[in-house]
Amino acid sequence: MQTLDGPERHVLFLNWRDTRNPEGGGSEVYVERIAEELIAHGHRATLLCASHPGAPRQETTTSGLRIVRRGGRHSVYLRAALTYLAGLAGFGPLAPRSLGRPDLIVDVCNGLPFLSPLYARCAVVILVHHVHREQWPVVLRAWGARLGWWIESSLARRVYRRCRYVTVSAATRAELATLGVDPGRVTVVYNGTPDMTPGVAPRTPHPSLLVLCRLVPHKRVEIALETVARLAGDFPTLHLVVAGQGWWETQLRELVETLGIGDRVRFAGFVTEAEKRELLCSTWVALTPSLKEGWGLTIVEAGAAGTPTVAFHDAGGVAEAIVAEKTGLLAHDAADFIAQVRRLLADDVFRHEMGKAAQEHAAQFTWQASGISFANLVLVATGGIPATRR
């Protein structure tokens, strides 16, 4: 069968979560949107990820993406290998009678890779959003952090030494080079930006801030809370919305009480795409205090809504998602972060002009363009020919 750009390929994505998972985030959005684009090019796509409460073991989305859920947060890596091998043996969800054998595995490394080259009988591409050098000590005890970093920086480099890499920013490609990965084997495929048309919701009449992320330690939502506490005197009606969910929420709520800003902070929990669009359109400034991001999808989403973002200049791909001093501001430390937020809140003209520039910048990144780039990679990795623009 022919696709829009060449022979049909069956692409199997191995990722620890899907977008319906309560702990899903930008990585999951990227994987599923890329899969949908490949389907639009005429390929088939399957996502094998961890099970979670309320989700079926197997389903097919309206776009045609087959999702297979096996194992849990930690066992998904082993279950992925067993499920793949079961498919090769002729039974299980990847059996020839159901989906056929994959032509390519996209092994998504969110710190821990699936190590699929050890058992795969097809081409493998490893997808790395960002290197987790700084995150390991934040989320694990000392011995666990050392083990995680050894797997990511040393073992993975050896296991994937013959594979192509794909990542979402030039910053991550450069950091992979420091681990010994030849930049010539790394393809950058940027995130696209969904429709966040400004005007869906009016700006709040009072100064407002938004954090949109998973509530985990390395997202450093604490800095956003400290910002509200420090700027409350300058902006008496200042409010912050924290949108997202995660296991760190209890600690964050405790800090809100400690700082005495309970009347200024609202935890919105999980938000739908429509609710997210309204929040991004209505807030004055978006905050990304994260320790590291491969790209910073919410930064460009905020920009598409005409909302500038404040982030940290050394947080990986955010320095590409933000054009410093034009579409957002980049801080050097926590004190500077608070100062940059104050700049935007205090100057209406500066903030509005930056929002317009952020919208223009966001328009450059589309999922269609990302899909073409990834389709090229699929064909090259499986011995095909480059795709042409739709």
C-alpha positions in Angstrom: 0.0 0.0 0.0 1.3 3.5 -0.8 1.1 6.4 1.6 1.0 10.1 0.5 4.8 10.0 0.4 5.8 6.4 -0.2 5.3 2.9 1.1 3.1 2.5 4.1 4.9 2.0 7.4 3.6 0.7 10.7 5.2 2.8 13.5 5.1 1.6 17.1 5.6 4.3 19.7 6.8 3.1 23.1 6.0 5.8 25.8 5.4 5.5 29.5 2.1 7.4 29.4 -0.7 8.6 27.1 -2.5 11.9 27.2 -5.4 10.4 29.2 -3.0 9.4 31.9 -3.5 11.7 35.0 0.3 12.3 34.9 0.5 12.9 31.2 2.1 16.1 29.9 3.8 17.7 26.9 5.7 14.6 26.0 2.5 12.7 25.6 0.9 15.5 23.5 3.9 15.5 21.2 3.9 11.7 20.7 0.2 11.5 19.9 0.1 14.5 17.7 3.1 13.2 15.7 1.4 9.8 15.4 -1.8 11.5 14.1 0.3 13.3 11.5 1.9 10.1 10.4 -1.6 8.5 10.0 -2.6 11.5 7.9 0.4 10.7 5.7 -1.0 7.2 5.2 1.1 5.3 7.8 -0.3 3.2 10.6 0.6 4.1 14.2 0.3 2.2 17.5 1.1 3.6 21.0 2.1 1.1 23.7 2.0 2.7 27.1 1.2 2.1 30.8 -2.3 1.2 32.1 -4.1 3.6 34.4 -7.4 3.7 36.2 -10.5 4.2 33.9 -8.6 3.6 30.6 -9.3 0.5 28.5 -6.5 -2.0 27.8 -6.9 -1.3 24.1 -8.7 1.4 22.0 -8.5 3.2 18.7 -8.9 7.0 18.6 -11.0 8.8 16.1 -7.8 9.7 14.2 -6.9 6.0 13.8 -4.2 5.8 16.5 -4.2 2.4 18.2 -3.4 2.6 21.9 -2.4 -0.5 23.8 -2.0 -0.2 27.6 0.1 -2.7 29.5 1.8 -2.6 32.9 2.1 0.2 35.3 4.4 3.2 36.0 7.5 1.0 36.4 6.5 -2.3 34.8 5.5 -0.8 31.5 9.1 -1.1 30.2 9.2 -4.9 30.7 5.6 -5.3 29.5 6.4 -3.4 26.3 9.1 -5.9 25.5 7.0 -8.9 26.3 4.0 -7.5 24.3 6.3 -6.8 21.3 7.8 -10.3 21.4 4.3 -11.8 21.7 3.4 -10.0 18.5 6.4 -11.5 16.7 5.4 -14.9 17.9 1.9 -14.5 16.4 -0.3 -13.7 19.3 -1.1 -10.7 21.4 -2.1 -7.1 20.4 0.8 -6.8 17.9 0.1 -10.1 16.2 0.1 -10.2 12.4 -3.7 -10.9 12.2 -4.5 -7.6 14.1 -1.9 -4.9 13.5 0.9 -6.5 11.7 4.6 -6.3 12.7 5.9 -2.8 13.1 8.4 -1.4 10.6 9.8 1.1 13.1 9.8 1.6 16.8 10.0 5.1 18.2 11.4 4.5 21.7 10.5 7.5 23.9 13.0 8.2 26.6 11.6 10.2 29.5 14.7 9.7 31.5 14.4 5.9 31.3 14.4 4.4 27.8 12.7 1.2 26.8 16.0 -0.3 25.5 14.2 -1.7 22.5 17.3 -2.4 20.4 18.0 -5.3 22.7 14.9 -7.2 21.4 13.5 -5.3 18.4 13.5 -7.0 15.0 13.0 -3.7 13.1 14.5 -0.2 12.9 14.5 1.9 16.1 14.5 5.6 16.5 15.0 7.0 20.0 13.0 10.2 20.9 14.6 12.3 23.7 12.8 15.5 24.7 15.5 16.6 27.1 18.4 15.2 29.1 17.5 14.7 32.8 20.8 15.4 34.3 19.4 18.0 36.8 16.1 16.2 37.5 17.4 12.9 38.8 18.6 14.4 42.2 15.3 16.2 42.5 12.9 13.3 42.1 15.0 10.4 43.6 17.2 9.6 46.5 21.0 9.7 45.9 21.4 6.1 44.9 18.4 6.1 42.7 19.5 9.4 41.0 22.9 7.9 40.3 21.4 4.8 38.8 19.0 6.7 36.7 21.7 9.1 35.4 24.0 6.1 34.6 21.2 4.4 32.6 20.4 7.6 30.7 23.9 8.9 30.1 25.9 5.7 29.7 23.9 2.5 29.2 21.5 4.2 26.7 24.3 5.7 24.7 25.7 2.2 24.2 22.4 0.4 23.5 21.3 3.1 20.9 24.7 3.5 19.3 23.4 2.4 15.9 20.1 4.2 16.1 19.0 7.6 14.9 17.8 10.1 17.5 15.0 12.7 17.3 14.5 15.6 19.7 12.5 18.7 20.0 15.1 21.4 20.2 18.6 22.3 19.2 19.4 22.7 22.9 18.7 19.0 23.5 20.7 18.0 20.5 23.7 20.0 21.9 23.3 18.4 25.3 23.2 14.9 23.7 26.5 15.7 22.1 28.0 16.2 25.5 27.0 12.6 26.2 28.8 11.3 23.1 25.9 11.2 20.7 27.0 12.4 17.2 24.8 15.5 16.3 24.7 14.1 12.8 22.5 11.3 14.1 20.1 13.7 15.8 17.1 15.2 13.9 15.3 18.1 15.5 11.5 18.0 15.0 9.8 20.9 16.8 6.5 20.8 18.6 3.5 22.2 16.7 1.1 24.8 18.2 -2.6 24.2 18.5 -5.2 26.9 17.8 -5.1 29.3 20.7 -6.9 32.2 18.9 -6.8 35.3 21.2 -10.1 36.7 22.3 -11.7 33.4 23.4 -11.8 34.9 26.8 -11.1 38.5 27.9 -8.1 39.4 30.0 -8.8 39.4 33.7 -9.4 43.0 35.1 -6.8 42.3 37.8 -3.2 41.3 37.3 -3.1 37.5 36.8 -0.5 34.8 36.4 -0.8 31.2 35.2 1.3 28.0 35.7 0.3 25.2 33.4 2.2 21.9 34.1 2.3 18.6 35.9 2.6 19.1 39.6 6.0 17.4 40.2 9.1 18.8 42.0 11.2 19.6 38.9 8.5 21.9 37.5 9.4 24.2 40.5 5.9 25.7 40.9 7.2 26.9 44.3 8.9 29.7 42.5 5.6 30.9 41.1 4.1 30.8 44.5 7.0 32.8 45.9 6.5 35.3 43.1 2.9 35.9 44.2 4.0 36.3 47.8 6.7 38.8 46.9 4.6 40.9 44.5 1.4 41.0 46.5 2.4 44.4 48.0 3.0 45.9 44.5 -0.1 44.4 43.0 -2.8 44.0 45.7 -5.3 42.2 43.4 -2.7 39.8 42.0 -3.9 36.2 41.4 -2.3 33.0 40.3 -4.0 29.9 38.7 -2.1 26.6 38.9 -3.5 24.3 36.2 -2.5 20.7 36.3 -2.3 17.7 38.6 0.4 15.5 40.1 1.7 13.9 43.3 3.4 17.1 44.5 0.2 19.0 44.9 -0.1 18.5 48.6 3.3 20.0 49.2 2.4 23.0 47.0 -0.8 23.6 48.9 1.1 23.5 52.2 3.5 26.2 50.9 0.5 28.3 49.9 -0.7 28.3 53.5 2.8 28.9 54.8 3.2 32.0 52.5 -0.3 33.2 53.4 -1.5 33.5 49.9 -4.5 31.2 50.0 -6.8 33.9 48.8 -4.6 34.6 45.7 -4.0 31.1 44.4 -6.4 28.7 42.8 -5.6 25.1 42.0 -7.6 24.3 38.9 -6.6 20.7 38.6 -6.8 19.0 35.2 -8.1 21.3 32.5 -9.7 20.5 29.2 -8.3 21.9 25.9 -11.1 24.5 25.9 -10.4 25.5 29.6 -6.7 25.7 28.8 -7.4 28.0 25.9 -9.5 30.3 28.1 -6.9 30.4 30.8 -4.1 31.2 28.3 -6.2 34.0 26.7 -7.3 35.6 30.0 -4.1 35.6 32.0 -1.7 38.5 31.8 1.5 36.5 32.1 2.3 32.8 31.9 5.0 31.3 34.1 7.4 28.4 33.3 9.7 28.0 36.3 10.6 24.5 35.3 14.2 23.2 35.9 14.4 21.8 32.4 12.2 21.5 29.3 13.0 19.9 26.0 11.0 22.7 24.2 8.3 24.3 26.4 5.0 23.5 24.6 3.0 25.6 27.0 5.2 28.6 26.3 4.3 28.6 22.6 0.7 27.8 23.3 0.6 30.9 25.6 2.3 32.9 22.8 -0.4 31.7 20.3 -2.9 33.3 22.7 -1.0 36.5 22.8 0.4 35.9 26.3 4.1 36.3 27.1 5.9 33.9 29.3 8.7 34.2 32.0 11.1 31.2 32.2 14.7 30.5 33.0 17.4 30.9 30.4 19.3 27.7 31.3 16.2 25.5 31.3 17.0 23.8 27.9 14.7 24.3 25.0 12.8 27.2 26.5 15.5 29.6 25.1 14.2 28.5 21.7 10.5 28.6 22.5 11.0 32.1 23.8 12.8 34.9 21.8 14.3 36.7 24.8 13.1 40.3 25.3 10.7 39.9 22.3 8.2 37.1 23.0 9.0 36.6 26.7 11.6 37.1 29.4 14.3 34.7 30.6 15.6 34.9 34.2 18.9 33.9 35.7 17.7 32.9 39.2 14.6 33.0 41.4 15.1 36.7 42.4 15.5 37.7 38.7 12.4 35.6 37.8 10.3 37.7 40.2 11.8 40.9 38.9 11.0 39.9 35.3 7.4 39.1 36.2 7.2 42.5 37.9 8.4 44.2 34.7 5.6 42.6 32.6 2.8 43.2 35.1 3.8 46.9 35.6 4.1 47.9 32.0 0.9 47.4 30.0 2.3 48.6 26.6 5.4 46.4 27.0 3.3 43.4 27.9 0.9 43.9 25.0 3.6 44.3 22.4 5.4 41.3 23.7 2.2 39.3 23.5 1.7 40.3 19.8 5.3 39.2 19.0 4.8 35.9 20.9 1.7 35.2 18.7 3.7 35.8 15.5 6.5 33.6 16.8 4.1 30.8 17.7 2.6 30.8 14.2 5.8 29.5 12.8 5.4 26.1 14.5 2.6 23.8 13.1 1.9 20.2 13.6 1.7 19.8 9.9 5.3 20.9 9.4 6.4 18.7 12.3 4.5 15.8 10.8 6.3 16.2 7.5 9.7 16.2 9.2 8.9 13.1 11.2 7.5 11.4 8.1 10.8 12.0 6.4 12.6 10.5 9.4 10.3 7.4 9.3 11.1 6.8 5.6 14.8 7.3 6.0 15.0 5.1 9.0 13.2 2.3 7.2 15.0 2.6 3.9 12.4 4.7 2.1 12.7 8.1 0.4 12.1 11.5 1.9 8.5 12.7 2.0 7.2 15.7 0.1 5.2 18.6 1.5 1.5 18.1 1.6 
